[in-house]
């Protein structure tokens, strides 16, 4: 399958920031799973796909998906990003 990632070129400032974060988190040279846990994307309204995504984004369901991917890929580290509010009830 073709991948969009093959055609993307990130700005030098983005690449520098990514390298700095990777080094700070001691991820450089390590294999890890990167995931973005989306929370609170209701600005599009109650579309059926959004409702399905909201159910999958509940913490126990999302954690189960992450664990499954870690096992399948033989990984032990996750880099988790989120748009959830700090201190929220995720």
N, CA, C and O atoms as a Tinker XYZ file with bonds, in Angstrom:
   360  protein
     1  N      0.830000   -1.186000    0.000000    73     2
     2  CA     0.000000    0.000000    0.000000    64     1     3
     3  C      0.875000    1.250000    0.000000    63     2     4     5
     4  O      1.919000    1.285000    0.650000    81     3
     5  N      0.451000    2.252000   -0.715000    73     3     6
     6  CA     1.141000    3.541000   -0.692000    64     5     7
     7  C      0.808000    4.248000    0.613000    63     6     8     9
     8  O     -0.272000    4.061000    1.173000    81     7
     9  N      1.727000    5.049000    1.085000    73     7    10
    10  CA     1.519000    5.773000    2.336000    64     9    11
    11  C      1.722000    7.263000    2.120000    63    10    12    13
    12  O      2.659000    7.678000    1.438000    81    11
    13  N      0.850000    8.057000    2.698000    73    11    14
    14  CA     0.983000    9.509000    2.640000    64    13    15
    15  C      2.286000    9.959000    3.283000    63    14    16    17
    16  O      2.850000   10.979000    2.887000    81    15
    17  N      2.770000    9.213000    4.269000    73    15    18
    18  CA     3.980000    9.593000    4.996000    64    17    19
    19  C      5.196000    9.650000    4.087000    63    18    20    21
    20  O      6.134000   10.401000    4.354000    81    19
    21  N      5.192000    8.864000    3.015000    73    19    22
    22  CA     6.319000    8.870000    2.085000    64    21    23
    23  C      6.432000   10.205000    1.354000    63    22    24    25
    24  O      7.526000   10.580000    0.931000    81    23
    25  N      5.338000   10.921000    1.200000    73    23    26
    26  CA     5.335000   12.174000    0.462000    64    25    27
    27  C      5.417000   13.421000    1.318000    63    26    28    29
    28  O      5.600000   14.515000    0.785000    81    27
    29  N      5.289000   13.288000    2.627000    73    27    30
    30  CA     5.318000   14.462000    3.508000    64    29    31
    31  C      6.745000   14.911000    3.776000    63    30    32    33
    32  O      7.649000   14.092000    3.940000    81    31
    33  N      6.932000   16.216000    3.818000    73    31    34
    34  CA     8.211000   16.805000    4.195000    64    33    35
    35  C      7.923000   17.824000    5.290000    63    34    36    37
    36  O      7.240000   18.823000    5.065000    81    35
    37  N      8.457000   17.554000    6.484000    73    35    38
    38  CA     8.216000   18.444000    7.616000    64    37    39
    39  C      9.190000   19.619000    7.586000    63    38    40    41
    40  O     10.318000   19.499000    7.109000    81    39
    41  N      8.736000   20.742000    8.100000    73    39    42
    42  CA     9.586000   21.928000    8.196000    64    41    43
    43  C     10.771000   21.630000    9.109000    63    42    44    45
    44  O     10.640000   20.858000   10.059000    81    43
    45  N     11.931000   22.236000    8.831000    73    43    46
    46  CA    13.110000   22.011000    9.681000    64    45    47
    47  C     12.841000   22.283000   11.159000    63    46    48    49
    48  O     13.362000   21.568000   12.015000    81    47
    49  N     12.041000   23.298000   11.477000    73    47    50
    50  CA    11.752000   23.610000   12.883000    64    49    51
    51  C     10.963000   22.480000   13.545000    63    50    52    53
    52  O     11.164000   22.193000   14.725000    81    51
    53  N     10.072000   21.840000   12.795000    73    51    54
    54  CA     9.312000   20.708000   13.329000    64    53    55
    55  C     10.257000   19.528000   13.591000    63    54    56    57
    56  O     10.162000   18.871000   14.628000    81    55
    57  N     11.153000   19.269000   12.663000    73    55    58
    58  CA    12.107000   18.164000   12.827000    64    57    59
    59  C     13.036000   18.417000   14.023000    63    58    60    61
    60  O     13.340000   17.493000   14.777000    81    59
    61  N     13.480000   19.656000   14.195000    73    59    62
    62  CA    14.344000   19.992000   15.335000    64    61    63
    63  C     13.604000   19.781000   16.652000    63    62    64    65
    64  O     14.163000   19.237000   17.605000    81    63
    65  N     12.351000   20.212000   16.701000    73    63    66
    66  CA    11.555000   20.046000   17.927000    64    65    67
    67  C     11.328000   18.570000   18.223000    63    66    68    69
    68  O     11.423000   18.150000   19.376000    81    67
    69  N     11.028000   17.773000   17.192000    73    67    70
    70  CA    10.815000   16.337000   17.373000    64    69    71
    71  C     12.076000   15.660000   17.910000    63    70    72    73
    72  O     11.999000   14.819000   18.806000    81    71
    73  N     13.222000   16.022000   17.368000    73    71    74
    74  CA    14.486000   15.445000   17.853000    64    73    75
    75  C     14.748000   15.815000   19.312000    63    74    76    77
    76  O     15.222000   14.993000   20.095000    81    75
    77  N     14.434000   17.066000   19.667000    73    75    78
    78  CA    14.643000   17.514000   21.045000    64    77    79
    79  C     13.731000   16.768000   22.014000    63    78    80    81
    80  O     14.175000   16.346000   23.082000    81    79
    81  N     12.465000   16.602000   21.652000    73    79    82
    82  CA    11.527000   15.876000   22.510000    64    81    83
    83  C     11.950000   14.412000   22.618000    63    82    84    85
    84  O     11.922000   13.836000   23.705000    81    83
    85  N     12.337000   13.818000   21.504000    73    83    86
    86  CA    12.782000   12.421000   21.504000    64    85    87
    87  C     13.977000   12.235000   22.437000    63    86    88    89
    88  O     14.027000   11.273000   23.203000    81    87
    89  N     14.930000   13.147000   22.371000    73    87    90
    90  CA    16.097000   13.060000   23.244000    64    89    91
    91  C     15.718000   13.263000   24.705000    63    90    92    93
    92  O     16.193000   12.539000   25.581000    81    91
    93  N     14.862000   14.249000   24.968000    73    91    94
    94  CA    14.439000   14.538000   26.341000    64    93    95
    95  C     13.740000   13.331000   26.967000    63    94    96    97
    96  O     13.920000   13.054000   28.153000    81    95
    97  N     12.951000   12.622000   26.179000    73    95    98
    98  CA    12.207000   11.461000   26.690000    64    97    99
    99  C     12.979000   10.150000   26.550000    63    98   100   101
   100  O     12.449000    9.073000   26.823000    81    99
   101  N     14.239000   10.255000   26.119000    73    99   102
   102  CA    15.118000    9.089000   25.940000    64   101   103
   103  C     14.512000    8.054000   24.993000    63   102   104   105
   104  O     14.579000    6.850000   25.240000    81   103
   105  N     13.916000    8.550000   23.901000    73   103   106
   106  CA    13.320000    7.675000   22.899000    64   105   107
   107  C     14.220000    7.489000   21.677000    63   106   108   109
   108  O     13.961000    6.622000   20.842000    81   107
   109  N     15.256000    8.283000   21.571000    73   107   110
   110  CA    16.136000    8.228000   20.409000    64   109   111
   111  C     16.713000    6.817000   20.250000    63   110   112   113
   112  O     17.332000    6.275000   21.166000    81   111
   113  N     16.496000    6.240000   19.071000    73   111   114
   114  CA    17.015000    4.908000   18.789000    64   113   115
   115  C     16.156000    3.769000   19.308000    63   114   116   117
   116  O     16.458000    2.604000   19.050000    81   115
   117  N     15.099000    4.080000   20.030000    73   115   118
   118  CA    14.211000    3.046000   20.577000    64   117   119
   119  C     12.999000    2.872000   19.682000    63   118   120   121
   120  O     12.568000    3.808000   19.009000    81   119
   121  N     12.456000    1.671000   19.683000    73   119   122
   122  CA    11.176000    1.430000   19.021000    64   121   123
   123  C     10.069000    1.684000   20.040000    63   122   124   125
   124  O     10.149000    1.233000   21.182000    81   123
   125  N      9.046000    2.403000   19.618000    73   123   126
   126  CA     7.934000    2.702000   20.518000    64   125   127
   127  C      6.668000    2.901000   19.708000    63   126   128   129
   128  O      6.712000    3.125000   18.498000    81   127
   129  N      5.551000    2.816000   20.387000    73   127   130
   130  CA     4.252000    3.074000   19.784000    64   129   131
   131  C      3.875000    4.521000   20.078000    63   130   132   133
   132  O      3.900000    4.948000   21.233000    81   131
   133  N      3.531000    5.267000   19.053000    73   131   134
   134  CA     3.054000    6.642000   19.228000    64   133   135
   135  C      1.549000    6.649000   18.981000    63   134   136   137
   136  O      1.071000    6.087000   17.996000    81   135
   137  N      0.816000    7.283000   19.873000    73   135   138
   138  CA    -0.642000    7.336000   19.741000    64   137   139
   139  C     -1.134000    8.722000   20.134000    63   138   140   141
   140  O     -0.551000    9.387000   20.990000    81   139
   141  N     -2.213000    9.141000   19.493000    73   139   142
   142  CA    -2.869000   10.400000   19.860000    64   141   143
   143  C     -4.250000   10.064000   20.387000    63   142   144   145
   144  O     -5.096000    9.543000   19.659000    81   143
   145  N     -4.470000   10.365000   21.655000    73   143   146
   146  CA    -5.738000   10.075000   22.322000    64   145   147
   147  C     -6.598000   11.322000   22.249000    63   146   148   149
   148  O     -6.406000   12.261000   23.020000    81   147
   149  N     -7.540000   11.334000   21.330000    73   147   150
   150  CA    -8.403000   12.493000   21.117000    64   149   151
   151  C     -9.539000   12.498000   22.132000    63   150   152   153
   152  O    -10.161000   11.471000   22.401000    81   151
   153  N     -9.788000   13.661000   22.677000    73   151   154
   154  CA   -10.856000   13.841000   23.660000    64   153   155
   155  C    -11.628000   15.113000   23.336000    63   154   156   157
   156  O    -11.027000   16.140000   23.022000    81   155
   157  N    -12.949000   15.053000   23.407000    73   155   158
   158  CA   -13.767000   16.248000   23.320000    64   157   159
   159  C    -13.922000   16.858000   21.942000    63   158   160   161
   160  O    -14.078000   18.074000   21.830000    81   159
   161  N    -13.885000   16.063000   20.901000    73   159   162
   162  CA   -14.051000   16.587000   19.540000    64   161   163
   163  C    -15.522000   16.609000   19.143000    63   162   164   165
   164  O    -15.926000   15.924000   18.204000    81   163
   165  N    -16.305000   17.383000   19.845000    73   163   166
   166  CA   -17.745000   17.412000   19.563000    64   165   167
   167  C    -18.165000   18.593000   18.724000    63   166   168   169
   168  O    -19.361000   18.777000   18.497000    81   167
   169  N    -17.228000   19.410000   18.250000    73   167   170
   170  CA   -17.594000   20.580000   17.469000    64   169   171
   171  C    -18.244000   20.207000   16.136000    63   170   172   173
   172  O    -18.885000   21.054000   15.513000    81   171
   173  N    -18.094000   18.967000   15.687000    73   171   174
   174  CA   -18.740000   18.529000   14.451000    64   173   175
   175  C    -20.151000   18.005000   14.695000    63   174   176   177
   176  O    -20.852000   17.654000   13.746000    81   175
   177  N    -20.566000   17.950000   15.929000    73   175   178
   178  CA   -21.902000   17.465000   16.239000    64   177   179
   179  C    -21.942000   15.958000   16.408000    63   178   180   181
   180  O    -20.915000   15.292000   16.277000    81   179
   181  N    -23.120000   15.411000   16.700000    73   179   182
   182  CA   -23.250000   13.974000   17.012000    64   181   183
   183  C    -23.322000   13.090000   15.753000    63   182   184   185
   184  O    -24.269000   12.321000   15.587000    81   183
   185  N    -22.346000   13.202000   14.897000    73   183   186
   186  CA   -22.278000   12.340000   13.711000    64   185   187
   187  C    -22.035000   10.899000   14.172000    63   186   188   189
   188  O    -21.292000   10.690000   15.132000    81   187
   189  N    -22.642000    9.894000   13.513000    73   187   190
   190  CA   -22.474000    8.502000   13.949000    64   189   191
   191  C    -21.016000    8.072000   14.112000    63   190   192   193
   192  O    -20.690000    7.358000   15.061000    81   191
   193  N    -20.134000    8.496000   13.202000    73   191   194
   194  CA   -18.716000    8.112000   13.312000    64   193   195
   195  C    -18.085000    8.749000   14.548000    63   194   196   197
   196  O    -17.264000    8.121000   15.217000    81   195
   197  N    -18.460000    9.986000   14.854000    73   195   198
   198  CA   -17.934000   10.655000   16.041000    64   197   199
   199  C    -18.406000    9.955000   17.311000    63   198   200   201
   200  O    -17.646000    9.831000   18.271000    81   199
   201  N    -19.654000    9.498000   17.320000    73   199   202
   202  CA   -20.172000    8.775000   18.479000    64   201   203
   203  C    -19.413000    7.467000   18.673000    63   202   204   205
   204  O    -19.104000    7.086000   19.802000    81   203
   205  N    -19.115000    6.782000   17.574000    73   203   206
   206  CA   -18.335000    5.538000   17.645000    64   205   207
   207  C    -16.925000    5.823000   18.166000    63   206   208   209
   208  O    -16.412000    5.086000   19.008000    81   207
   209  N    -16.303000    6.885000   17.669000    73   207   210
   210  CA   -14.965000    7.249000   18.122000    64   209   211
   211  C    -14.966000    7.630000   19.600000    63   210   212   213
   212  O    -14.023000    7.309000   20.324000    81   211
   213  N    -16.013000    8.309000   20.047000    73   211   214
   214  CA   -16.092000    8.704000   21.451000    64   213   215
   215  C    -16.125000    7.469000   22.353000    63   214   216   217
   216  O    -15.498000    7.455000   23.412000    81   215
   217  N    -16.849000    6.444000   21.937000    73   215   218
   218  CA   -16.906000    5.201000   22.718000    64   217   219
   219  C    -15.537000    4.531000   22.761000    63   218   220   221
   220  O    -15.108000    4.048000   23.809000    81   219
   221  N    -14.857000    4.503000   21.623000    73   219   222
   222  CA   -13.524000    3.877000   21.563000    64   221   223
   223  C    -12.484000    4.677000   22.335000    63   222   224   225
   224  O    -11.451000    4.131000   22.723000    81   223
   225  N    -12.741000    5.966000   22.565000    73   223   226
   226  CA   -11.784000    6.827000   23.247000    64   225   227
   227  C    -11.915000    6.788000   24.767000    63   226   228   229
   228  O    -11.099000    7.383000   25.472000    81   227
   229  N    -12.931000    6.097000   25.278000    73   227   230
   230  CA   -13.023000    5.972000   26.740000    64   229   231
   231  C    -11.748000    5.297000   27.242000    63   230   232   233
   232  O    -11.237000    4.381000   26.599000    81   231
   233  N    -11.236000    5.743000   28.380000    73   231   234
   234  CA    -9.928000    5.296000   28.874000    64   233   235
   235  C     -9.747000    3.769000   28.877000    63   234   236   237
   236  O     -8.735000    3.300000   28.357000    81   235
   237  N    -10.665000    2.976000   29.428000    73   235   238
   238  CA   -10.446000    1.520000   29.429000    64   237   239
   239  C    -10.379000    0.918000   28.023000    63   238   240   241
   240  O     -9.568000    0.028000   27.770000    81   239
   241  N    -11.226000    1.399000   27.110000    73   239   242
   242  CA   -11.226000    0.882000   25.737000    64   241   243
   243  C     -9.947000    1.280000   25.012000    63   242   244   245
   244  O     -9.342000    0.467000   24.313000    81   243
   245  N     -9.542000    2.533000   25.182000    73   243   246
   246  CA    -8.333000    3.011000   24.516000    64   245   247
   247  C     -7.102000    2.280000   25.044000    63   246   248   249
   248  O     -6.225000    1.900000   24.268000    81   247
   249  N     -7.034000    2.083000   26.346000    73   247   250
   250  CA    -5.914000    1.360000   26.942000    64   249   251
   251  C     -5.841000   -0.074000   26.413000    63   250   252   253
   252  O     -4.748000   -0.589000   26.173000    81   251
   253  N     -6.978000   -0.712000   26.232000    73   251   254
   254  CA    -6.997000   -2.079000   25.698000    64   253   255
   255  C     -6.450000   -2.112000   24.270000    63   254   256   257
   256  O     -5.712000   -3.027000   23.906000    81   255
   257  N     -6.814000   -1.118000   23.466000    73   255   258
   258  CA    -6.301000   -1.049000   22.093000    64   257   259
   259  C     -4.787000   -0.849000   22.110000    63   258   260   261
   260  O     -4.066000   -1.502000   21.355000    81   259
   261  N     -4.311000    0.038000   22.957000    73   259   262
   262  CA    -2.864000    0.287000   23.068000    64   261   263
   263  C     -2.136000   -0.986000   23.492000    63   262   264   265
   264  O     -1.119000   -1.345000   22.897000    81   263
   265  N     -2.649000   -1.670000   24.516000    73   263   266
   266  CA    -2.014000   -2.920000   24.975000    64   265   267
   267  C     -1.947000   -3.952000   23.852000    63   266   268   269
   268  O     -0.932000   -4.626000   23.676000    81   267
   269  N     -3.030000   -4.069000   23.101000    73   267   270
   270  CA    -3.082000   -5.032000   21.993000    64   269   271
   271  C     -2.003000   -4.711000   20.948000    63   270   272   273
   272  O     -1.315000   -5.611000   20.466000    81   271
   273  N     -1.862000   -3.437000   20.605000    73   271   274
   274  CA    -0.846000   -3.049000   19.622000    64   273   275
   275  C      0.569000   -3.259000   20.164000    63   274   276   277
   276  O      1.457000   -3.691000   19.429000    81   275
   277  N      0.780000   -2.955000   21.437000    73   275   278
   278  CA     2.097000   -3.183000   22.037000    64   277   279
   279  C      2.485000   -4.658000   21.952000    63   278   280   281
   280  O      3.616000   -4.994000   21.598000    81   279
   281  N      1.542000   -5.524000   22.277000    73   279   282
   282  CA     1.798000   -6.965000   22.238000    64   281   283
   283  C      2.085000   -7.425000   20.818000    63   282   284   285
   284  O      3.056000   -8.145000   20.582000    81   283
   285  N      1.250000   -7.016000   19.872000    73   283   286
   286  CA     1.424000   -7.436000   18.472000    64   285   287
   287  C      2.753000   -6.977000   17.888000    63   286   288   289
   288  O      3.364000   -7.691000   17.093000    81   287
   289  N      3.200000   -5.792000   18.279000    73   287   290
   290  CA     4.436000   -5.240000   17.735000    64   289   291
   291  C      5.662000   -5.567000   18.587000    63   290   292   293
   292  O      6.786000   -5.242000   18.204000    81   291
   293  N      5.453000   -6.207000   19.736000    73   291   294
   294  CA     6.574000   -6.529000   20.617000    64   293   295
   295  C      7.235000   -5.290000   21.199000    63   294   296   297
   296  O      8.458000   -5.227000   21.322000    81   295
   297  N      6.426000   -4.315000   21.552000    73   295   298
   298  CA     6.937000   -3.055000   22.087000    64   297   299
   299  C      6.621000   -2.927000   23.565000    63   298   300   301
   300  O      5.697000   -3.563000   24.072000    81   299
   301  N      7.399000   -2.095000   24.255000    73   299   302
   302  CA     7.168000   -1.893000   25.671000    64   301   303
   303  C      7.080000   -0.431000   26.058000    63   302   304   305
   304  O      7.061000   -0.099000   27.243000    81   303
   305  N      7.027000    0.453000   25.055000    73   303   306
   306  CA     7.031000    1.888000   25.336000    64   305   307
   307  C      5.975000    2.579000   24.477000    63   306   308   309
   308  O      5.814000    2.257000   23.300000    81   307
   309  N      5.251000    3.538000   25.079000    73   307   310
   310  CA     4.229000    4.309000   24.378000    64   309   311
   311  C      4.529000    5.791000   24.524000    63   310   312   313
   312  O      4.801000    6.273000   25.624000    81   311
   313  N      4.479000    6.510000   23.413000    73   311   314
   314  CA     4.514000    7.976000   23.417000    64   313   315
   315  C      3.080000    8.401000   23.163000    63   314   316   317
   316  O      2.581000    8.276000   22.045000    81   315
   317  N      2.414000    8.904000   24.194000    73   315   318
   318  CA     0.994000    9.231000   24.123000    64   317   319
   319  C      0.795000   10.739000   24.089000    63   318   320   321
   320  O      1.265000   11.466000   24.964000    81   319
   321  N      0.090000   11.191000   23.062000    73   319   322
   322  CA    -0.271000   12.602000   22.945000    64   321   323
   323  C     -1.779000   12.693000   23.132000    63   322   324   325
   324  O     -2.501000   11.735000   22.857000    81   323
   325  N     -2.253000   13.840000   23.598000    73   323   326
   326  CA    -3.694000   14.005000   23.780000    64   325   327
   327  C     -4.072000   15.478000   23.685000    63   326   328   329
   328  O     -3.245000   16.367000   23.887000    81   327
   329  N     -5.332000   15.707000   23.376000    73   327   330
   330  CA    -5.864000   17.058000   23.440000    64   329   331
   331  C     -6.769000   17.213000   24.656000    63   330   332   333
   332  O     -7.482000   18.209000   24.782000    81   331
   333  N     -6.741000   16.219000   25.559000    73   331   334
   334  CA    -7.533000   16.288000   26.782000    64   333   335
   335  C     -7.028000   17.431000   27.667000    63   334   336   337
   336  O     -5.839000   17.749000   27.671000    81   335
   337  N     -7.923000   18.023000   28.391000    73   335   338
   338  CA    -7.558000   19.124000   29.275000    64   337   339
   339  C     -6.696000   18.606000   30.434000    63   338   340   341
   340  O     -6.957000   17.528000   30.968000    81   339
   341  N     -5.668000   19.376000   30.820000    73   339   342
   342  CA    -4.872000   18.977000   31.983000    64   341   343
   343  C     -5.746000   18.810000   33.220000    63   342   344   345
   344  O     -6.578000   19.666000   33.521000    81   343
   345  N     -5.557000   17.717000   33.924000    73   343   346
   346  CA    -6.333000   17.458000   35.127000    64   345   347
   347  C     -7.768000   17.054000   34.857000    63   346   348   349
   348  O     -8.583000   17.012000   35.779000    81   347
   349  N     -8.092000   16.755000   33.604000    73   347   350
   350  CA    -9.454000   16.377000   33.256000    64   349   351
   351  C     -9.796000   14.980000   33.708000    63   350   352   353
   352  O     -8.951000   14.266000   34.246000    81   351
   353  N    -11.033000   14.592000   33.490000    73   351   354
   354  CA   -11.523000   13.277000   33.899000    64   353   355
   355  C    -11.422000   12.279000   32.757000    63   354   356   357
   356  O    -12.420000   11.662000   32.385000    81   355
   357  N    -10.242000   12.114000   32.202000    73   355   358
   358  CA   -10.063000   11.222000   31.044000    64   357   359
   359  C    -10.253000    9.788000   31.381000    63   358   360
   360  O    -10.135000    8.927000   30.509000    81   359
